């Protein structure tokens, strides 16, 4: 079998580049074809969605038209019944009220009134019917002048659309003897039993283009208003539908139209029912935009691919130069530097300074974590440069160093992780100096206890802990009894010795989480975390008793005895600091001194 040649595309850069160009060109054609197919499919989907919506809208319009026709039949029946009552001489208020109640479910809160030929009200379903009827005088005059047909007049009644239907009644003599007026709140139950999708609008007009009813109630579109055709309508997807801009809310709708007859010589009403275009097109637009965005992204990626091909050769040549430069820099840096493989966690490269400081453990191939006193420090520091120094085990002992890590992506090659450039900076001297400065700033040099500055910082943390966990927190205020007498009698050296012994007794009686502090000359304080009052009393008694029973040896061979007076106060969670608690503990301390010293007192406790 013949051996593969060196011109294999997997090895030869020029051949590989040519293949990539052909593939990218083919992908460009495919993406363009995909855009065209998606555009045609979207156009087809829009057409199908519009047609389906038009068919549904037409059916819905027919349903609403039947509902309106049913109400008109009920209204016709009510008017016929009113005429019959007049013929039989039974047109009374009670009869008209009963008639409106009979058809209330269909026609709503209808008003019926009967007037004689002179306009005097004979009977009505409402005592103030004459005033309830909008434009009564004009309506009555128009009915008297009309020879036969009923008068249909859309009006606004009670802030809603209503229909006034007025008719003449001719007696046996053939003369006008009565006028009936029916005021029907047409919009009140107009769309009952019609389940319309959100965004649907309805407009009902008479044959003179006056608005009879409108849903929703749009400002500036009043019942009785006469509309004009602005010519903006265009044909819809099926017969009987059209697209129109609903001028009152500036929403484009697909509209279905149907005429509703009012009987002989009464004309007709025109019903327009419209769906907002967005209700059935928005999802299609979202899909189209998503497809276009995806295609644009692919084109951008393909363009980027062509650009990357042009840069590939230059980048390949620069990698080796970059690696050589890094190696030279590492070798010549005066501080310890190592390149660590992230997969094996072992040293790939170390400079002379690294070997001089650590010796054999820093050789190539050795685990880098072995250089740390605690290997856990290395796990924590790999992701980013550490802000605090870490202890390292060097040839000269433990040294504290800052660790700075940088990933070298260009040198990764085929490894599972980028190599890590680790630079170590020895700051042992600065670390020890800073630690000493922190100790001097936070602790009393004579007793070794925390000073007032440290006590105040710890108090803030203790308050935060107590409030977060709703745990008890107690504070002790302590004072050495007759300490001034000790200084005056034995001198300050003996006074210092008493302070040291008292501090050891005080600190030994507390738990590890508690804090003992010297906040003044012979004044001490303690913070007892998670400690209720009774437990705090036991701690205070232990401190007091232990100091009382501890003889203090002097250089002269003599011994002194010393006692504490102690005040206790509990922290209140409503407070934002321990200042008030410490004041209460001081008050309890003074109460203990006033009671004879060498005793413990709670704040507020009776003597």
C-alpha positions in Angstrom: 0.0 0.0 0.0 1.5 3.4 -1.0 2.5 5.8 1.7 0.5 9.1 2.0 2.2 12.0 0.3 3.3 15.2 2.0 0.6 17.1 0.0 -2.2 15.6 2.1 -4.7 18.4 2.9 -4.5 17.6 6.6 -0.8 18.5 6.5 -0.3 21.1 3.8 -1.4 24.6 4.8 -2.0 25.9 1.3 -4.2 22.9 0.4 -6.0 23.2 3.7 -6.6 26.9 3.0 -8.1 26.2 -0.5 -10.5 23.5 0.9 -11.6 26.0 3.6 -12.3 28.6 1.0 -14.4 26.2 -1.1 -16.3 25.0 1.9 -17.0 28.6 3.0 -18.2 29.6 -0.5 -20.5 26.6 -0.6 -21.9 27.5 2.9 -22.5 31.0 1.7 -24.6 29.8 -1.2 -26.5 27.5 1.1 -27.2 30.3 3.6 -28.5 32.6 0.8 -30.7 29.8 -0.5 -32.0 29.3 3.1 -32.8 33.0 3.3 -34.8 32.8 0.1 -36.7 29.7 1.1 -37.5 31.2 4.5 -38.7 34.4 2.9 -41.0 32.5 0.6 -42.2 30.3 3.5 -42.9 33.3 5.6 -44.9 35.0 2.8 -46.9 31.8 2.4 -47.4 31.5 6.2 -48.6 35.1 6.4 -51.1 34.5 3.6 -52.4 31.3 5.3 -52.7 33.0 8.7 -54.6 35.9 7.1 -57.0 33.5 5.3 -57.6 31.4 8.4 -58.2 34.6 10.5 -60.6 35.9 7.8 -62.6 32.7 7.8 -62.8 32.7 11.6 -63.7 36.4 11.5 -66.5 35.9 9.0 -68.0 33.1 11.1 -67.7 35.3 14.2 -69.4 38.2 12.4 -72.3 36.0 11.3 -72.7 34.9 15.0 -72.7 38.5 16.2 -75.2 39.5 13.5 -77.5 36.7 14.5 -77.3 37.9 18.2 -78.2 41.4 17.0 -81.1 40.1 14.9 -82.4 38.1 17.9 -82.4 41.3 19.9 -84.2 43.2 17.1 -86.9 40.5 17.0 -87.3 40.8 20.7 -87.5 44.6 20.3 -90.1 44.2 17.6 -92.1 41.8 19.8 -91.9 44.4 22.7 -93.2 47.1 20.4 -96.0 45.0 19.1 -97.0 44.1 22.7 -97.0 47.8 23.6 -99.3 48.5 20.6 -101.6 45.7 21.8 -101.8 47.1 25.3 -102.8 50.5 23.8 -105.4 48.9 21.6 -106.9 47.0 24.7 -106.7 50.1 26.9 -104.3 48.3 29.2 -101.2 50.5 28.7 -100.5 51.3 32.4 -97.3 51.9 34.2 -97.4 48.5 35.8 -98.0 46.7 32.4 -95.1 48.5 30.8 -92.8 47.6 33.8 -93.8 44.0 33.5 -93.1 44.1 29.8 -89.6 45.5 30.3 -88.9 42.8 33.0 -90.0 40.0 30.7 -87.4 40.9 28.0 -84.7 42.3 30.3 -82.4 39.3 29.8 -82.3 40.1 26.0 -82.8 43.8 25.8 -81.3 45.0 29.1 -82.7 47.9 31.1 -85.2 49.1 28.4 -87.4 52.2 28.9 -91.0 52.3 27.4 -93.1 55.4 27.4 -96.6 56.1 25.8 -97.6 59.6 25.0 -100.9 61.0 23.7 -101.2 63.0 20.5 -100.3 66.2 22.4 -97.1 64.8 23.9 -98.6 64.2 27.4 -97.2 61.0 29.0 -99.9 58.4 29.4 -97.9 55.5 30.9 -94.2 54.7 31.3 -92.0 52.0 32.8 -90.0 54.8 34.5 -91.7 57.8 36.3 -89.2 60.3 34.8 -89.3 58.7 31.3 -89.8 62.0 29.4 -86.6 63.5 30.8 -84.7 60.2 30.3 -85.3 60.2 26.6 -82.6 62.3 24.8 -84.0 65.0 22.5 -87.6 64.0 23.3 -89.2 67.1 21.7 -87.5 66.7 18.4 -88.2 62.9 18.3 -91.9 63.5 19.1 -92.3 66.2 16.5 -90.6 64.0 13.8 -92.9 61.0 14.6 -96.0 63.1 14.4 -94.9 64.4 11.0 -93.9 61.0 9.6 -96.9 59.2 8.0 -95.9 55.6 8.6 -92.4 54.3 9.2 -90.8 53.8 12.6 -88.1 56.2 13.7 -84.8 54.6 14.5 -82.3 57.0 16.2 -79.0 56.1 17.8 -78.3 58.2 21.0 -76.1 58.2 24.0 -77.9 57.2 27.2 -76.1 56.9 30.5 -72.7 57.1 28.9 -73.5 54.1 26.7 -74.9 53.6 23.2 -78.6 53.2 23.0 -81.3 53.1 20.3 -84.5 55.2 20.4 -87.3 53.5 18.4 -90.4 55.6 18.1 -93.7 54.7 16.4 -97.2 56.1 15.8 -100.4 54.5 17.0 -103.5 55.2 15.0 -106.9 54.7 16.7 -110.1 53.3 15.2 -110.9 56.7 13.8 -107.7 56.6 11.7 -106.2 59.5 13.6 -103.0 59.6 15.5 -103.9 59.0 19.2 -100.6 57.9 20.7 -96.8 57.7 20.2 -94.7 54.9 21.7 -91.0 55.4 22.4 -88.7 52.5 23.3 -85.2 53.4 24.6 -83.0 50.3 24.3 -79.4 50.2 25.8 -78.1 48.4 22.7 -74.5 48.2 23.9 -75.4 46.8 27.3 -75.6 43.1 26.2 -74.4 43.5 22.7 -71.7 40.8 22.8 -73.2 38.5 25.4 -72.5 34.8 24.4 -70.0 35.9 21.8 -66.4 34.8 22.7 -64.1 37.3 20.9 -60.4 37.1 20.8 -58.5 40.0 22.5 -58.0 43.1 20.3 -61.4 42.6 18.5 -63.3 45.8 17.6 -67.0 46.2 16.6 -68.7 49.0 14.8 -72.5 49.1 14.1 -73.8 51.8 11.7 -77.2 52.6 10.3 -77.8 53.2 6.6 -77.0 56.9 7.0 -73.5 56.0 8.5 -74.4 57.1 12.0 -72.8 55.0 14.7 -75.3 52.7 16.5 -72.9 50.9 18.7 -69.1 50.5 19.2 -66.9 48.1 21.1 -64.6 49.0 22.7 -65.8 52.5 23.8 -63.1 54.6 22.1 -62.8 58.3 23.0 -63.8 60.5 20.1 -66.1 57.9 18.6 -69.6 58.7 19.9 -72.9 57.0 19.3 -74.9 59.0 16.7 -71.7 60.4 15.1 -71.8 60.2 11.3 -68.7 58.6 9.7 -67.2 59.2 6.3 -65.2 56.7 4.2 -61.5 57.8 4.0 -60.8 55.3 1.2 -58.0 53.5 3.0 -59.6 50.1 2.9 -58.1 47.4 0.7 -59.3 43.9 -0.2 -59.0 41.1 2.3 -58.0 37.5 1.8 -61.6 36.3 1.2 -64.7 37.8 -0.1 -66.6 40.0 2.4 -63.4 41.0 4.2 -61.0 44.0 3.9 -58.0 45.6 5.7 -58.5 49.0 7.2 -56.8 51.3 9.6 -59.0 51.8 12.6 -58.6 55.6 12.8 -59.6 56.0 16.4 -56.8 53.8 17.9 -54.5 53.7 14.8 -54.6 49.9 14.7 -54.7 48.0 11.4 -57.4 45.4 11.4 -58.8 42.6 9.2 -62.5 43.4 9.0 -65.5 41.4 8.0 -68.7 43.2 7.1 -72.4 42.1 7.1 -75.7 43.9 6.7 -78.6 43.5 9.1 -82.1 44.3 7.8 -84.5 46.2 10.0 -87.7 45.3 8.1 -89.6 46.9 5.4 -89.0 50.6 4.8 -86.7 50.7 7.9 -83.4 50.4 6.1 -80.5 48.3 7.4 -77.5 48.3 9.8 -73.9 47.6 8.7 -71.9 45.5 11.1 -68.1 45.7 11.0 -66.1 43.2 13.1 -62.3 43.5 13.1 -59.3 41.6 14.4 -56.1 43.5 15.1 -53.5 42.3 12.7 -51.0 41.7 15.5 -53.2 39.1 17.2 -52.5 36.5 14.4 -49.3 37.9 12.8 -47.0 38.7 15.8 -45.8 35.1 16.2 -45.1 34.9 12.5 -43.1 38.1 12.6 -41.1 36.8 15.5 -40.3 33.7 13.6 -39.3 35.7 10.5 -37.0 38.0 12.5 -35.4 35.0 14.2 -34.7 33.3 10.9 -33.2 36.6 9.5 -31.1 37.1 12.6 -29.8 33.5 12.4 -29.0 33.9 8.7 -27.3 37.2 9.3 -25.3 35.6 12.1 -24.2 32.8 9.8 -23.1 35.3 7.1 -21.1 37.2 9.6 -19.5 34.0 10.8 -18.7 33.0 7.2 -17.2 36.4 6.6 -15.1 36.0 9.7 -14.0 32.6 8.5 -12.6 34.2 5.3 -10.8 36.8 7.4 -9.4 34.2 9.7 -8.0 32.1 6.8 -6.0 35.1 5.7 -4.5 35.5 9.2 -3.9 31.8 9.9 -0.4 31.6 8.4 0.8 34.7 10.1 -0.5 33.5 13.4 1.1 30.1 13.1 4.5 31.7 12.5 4.1 34.0 15.4 3.3 31.3 17.9 6.8 29.8 17.8 8.3 33.3 18.1 6.1 34.0 21.0 7.0 30.8 22.8 10.7 31.5 22.3 10.2 35.0 23.7 8.4 33.8 26.8 11.1 31.2 27.4 13.8 33.9 27.2 11.9 36.2 29.5 11.3 33.4 32.1 15.0 32.4 32.1 16.3 35.9 32.7 13.8 37.2 35.3 15.5 37.8 38.7 12.4 36.6 40.6 11.3 32.9 40.8 9.2 32.1 37.7 7.6 28.8 36.6 5.4 27.6 33.7 3.0 25.0 35.0 1.0 22.5 33.0 -2.6 22.8 34.1 -3.5 19.2 33.2 -0.7 17.4 35.2 -0.1 20.3 37.7 3.6 19.9 37.1 6.4 22.3 36.3 7.1 22.6 32.5 9.8 25.3 32.8 11.5 27.1 35.7 14.2 29.7 35.7 17.4 29.8 37.6 16.0 32.0 40.4 13.3 29.3 41.0 15.9 26.5 41.4 18.1 28.7 43.6 15.3 29.4 46.0 13.6 25.9 46.1 16.3 23.5 44.9 15.3 20.0 43.5 11.6 20.3 44.4 11.3 23.0 41.7 12.9 20.9 38.9 11.1 20.3 35.6 8.3 17.6 36.0 7.9 18.2 39.8 4.4 19.0 41.2 4.3 22.7 41.7 2.0 22.3 44.8 4.9 20.8 46.7 6.6 24.2 47.0 3.8 25.4 49.3 3.8 24.8 53.0 0.1 24.0 52.6 -0.9 22.6 49.2 -4.4 24.0 49.6 -3.0 27.4 48.9 -2.1 26.4 45.4 -5.7 25.1 44.6 -7.1 28.5 45.8 -4.6 30.6 43.8 -4.7 29.0 40.4 -7.7 31.0 39.2 -6.4 34.5 39.9 -3.6 36.4 41.5 -3.7 36.3 45.3 -4.0 39.4 47.4 -2.4 37.9 50.4 1.0 36.2 50.5 1.3 32.4 50.8 3.9 30.5 52.9 6.5 28.6 50.8 9.0 25.9 52.0 12.3 27.2 50.6 15.9 26.0 51.1 16.3 28.8 53.7 13.1 28.0 55.5 9.5 29.3 55.3 9.2 32.4 53.1 6.1 34.5 52.4 5.5 35.2 48.7 2.9 36.9 46.5 1.7 34.6 43.7 0.8 36.1 40.3 -0.8 33.7 37.7 -1.2 34.3 34.0 -2.7 31.9 31.5 -0.6 31.4 28.3 -3.2 30.4 25.8 -0.9 30.7 22.8 1.3 27.9 24.2 -1.5 25.5 24.9 -1.1 23.4 21.7 -3.1 20.2 22.1 -3.1 20.1 25.9 -6.4 20.0 27.8 -5.6 23.3 29.6 -3.6 26.5 29.0 -0.2 26.6 30.7 0.1 28.9 33.6 2.9 31.4 34.0 3.5 31.8 37.8 5.6 34.6 39.1 6.6 34.6 42.8 7.6 37.8 44.7 9.3 37.4 48.1 7.8 39.8 50.6 8.7 38.0 53.8 10.2 41.1 55.4 7.2 43.3 54.6 4.8 40.5 55.7 6.5 40.2 59.2 6.7 44.0 59.5 3.0 44.4 58.6 2.0 41.6 61.0 3.9 43.4 63.8 2.3 46.7 62.9 -1.1 45.1 63.0 -0.3 43.5 66.4 0.8 46.9 67.8 -2.3 48.6 66.5 -4.8 46.1 67.8 -3.4 44.7 71.0 -2.2 46.1 74.3 1.6 45.7 74.6 1.5 45.1 78.4 -1.2 42.5 78.7 -1.4 41.1 75.2 -5.2 41.6 75.3 -7.1 43.4 72.5 -7.1 47.2 72.9 -10.1 49.5 72.6 -9.6 50.0 68.8 -9.8 46.2 68.2 -12.7 45.9 70.7 -14.7 48.4 68.7 -14.2 46.6 65.5 -15.1 43.2 67.1 -18.2 44.8 68.6 -19.5 45.7 65.2 -19.0 42.1 64.0 -20.7 40.8 67.2 -23.7 43.0 66.6 -24.0 41.8 63.0 -23.8 38.2 64.2 -26.4 38.6 66.9 -28.9 40.4 64.6 -28.5 38.0 61.7 -28.9 34.8 63.9 -31.1 36.4 66.6 -28.7 35.0 69.2 -28.0 36.3 72.7 -25.0 38.6 73.2 -23.7 39.7 76.6 -21.0 42.3 77.6 -18.9 42.3 80.7 -17.4 45.5 82.1 -14.6 44.8 84.7 -12.5 47.0 86.9 -9.7 46.2 89.3 -10.7 47.1 92.9 -8.4 49.6 94.7 -5.9 49.5 91.8 -4.8 53.1 92.4 -3.8 52.1 96.0 -1.6 49.3 94.5 0.2 51.8 92.3 0.6 54.4 95.1 1.8 51.8 97.7 3.9 49.4 95.6 4.8 51.4 92.5 4.0 51.1 88.8 6.1 48.0 88.3 4.0 46.0 90.8 0.9 47.6 89.2 2.0 46.3 85.8 2.5 42.8 87.3 -1.0 42.9 88.8 -2.4 43.9 85.4 -0.7 41.0 83.7 -1.9 38.4 86.2 -5.4 39.7 86.1 -5.4 39.7 82.3 -4.2 36.0 82.2 -7.0 35.0 84.7 -9.6 37.1 82.7 -8.6 35.6 79.3 -8.4 32.0 80.6 -11.9 32.1 81.9 -13.4 32.9 78.4 -14.1 30.7 75.4 -12.2 30.8 72.2 -14.9 32.7 70.4 -15.2 35.3 73.2 -13.1 38.5 73.3 -11.2 39.9 76.3 -10.0 43.5 76.0 -8.2 46.1 78.0 -10.0 49.4 77.2 -8.4 51.6 79.9 -5.9 51.7 82.7 -7.5 49.1 85.0 -10.7 48.8 82.9 -11.5 45.6 81.0 -14.4 44.5 78.8 -15.5 41.2 77.3 -17.8 40.3 74.4 -19.6 36.9 75.0 -21.1 35.6 71.8 -24.3 33.4 71.9 -24.3 33.8 75.7 -27.6 34.5 77.7 -27.5 36.4 80.9 -27.3 33.4 83.3 -24.4 31.9 81.5 -22.7 35.3 81.5 -23.2 35.5 85.2 -21.4 32.1 85.7 -18.5 33.3 83.5 -18.2 36.6 85.5 -18.3 34.7 88.8 -15.6 32.4 87.6 -13.4 35.3 86.6 -14.1 37.1 90.0 -13.5 34.0 92.1 -10.4 32.9 90.2 -8.7 36.3 90.6 -9.7 36.5 94.3 -8.1 33.1 94.9 -4.9 33.8 92.8 -2.0 35.1 95.0 0.3 37.6 93.1 4.0 36.9 93.9 6.2 40.0 94.1 10.0 40.1 93.6 10.4 40.8 97.3 8.8 37.4 98.1 5.6 39.0 99.4 2.2 38.3 97.9 -0.8 40.5 97.0 -4.4 39.6 96.4 -6.6 41.4 93.9 -10.3 41.4 93.1 -12.6 42.4 90.2 -15.9 44.2 90.3 -17.9 43.1 87.2 -21.0 44.5 85.5 -23.1 42.6 83.0 -25.5 43.8 80.3 -27.3 42.1 77.5 -27.4 43.5 73.9 -30.8 44.6 72.6 -31.4 43.7 68.9 -33.0 47.1 68.3 -29.6 48.8 68.8 -27.2 49.2 65.9 -24.0 49.1 68.1 -22.7 47.9 71.4 -22.2 51.5 72.7 -25.4 51.5 74.8 -24.9 47.9 76.0 -21.4 48.9 77.2 -22.8 51.9 79.0 -25.3 49.6 80.8 -22.6 47.2 81.7 -20.6 50.2 83.1 -23.6 51.2 85.1 -23.9 47.7 86.5 -20.1 47.8 87.3 -20.5 51.0 89.3 -23.4 49.4 91.1 -21.1 46.5 92.1 -18.5 48.9 93.4 -21.1 50.8 95.3 -22.3 47.6 96.9 -18.9 46.8 98.3 -16.7 45.7 95.3 -15.5 42.2 94.5 -18.9 41.2 93.2 -21.0 40.7 90.0 -24.0 42.8 89.1 -26.5 42.7 86.2 -27.7 46.0 84.8 -31.0 46.9 86.4 -30.5 44.3 89.1 -31.6 45.4 92.6 -28.8 45.8 95.1 
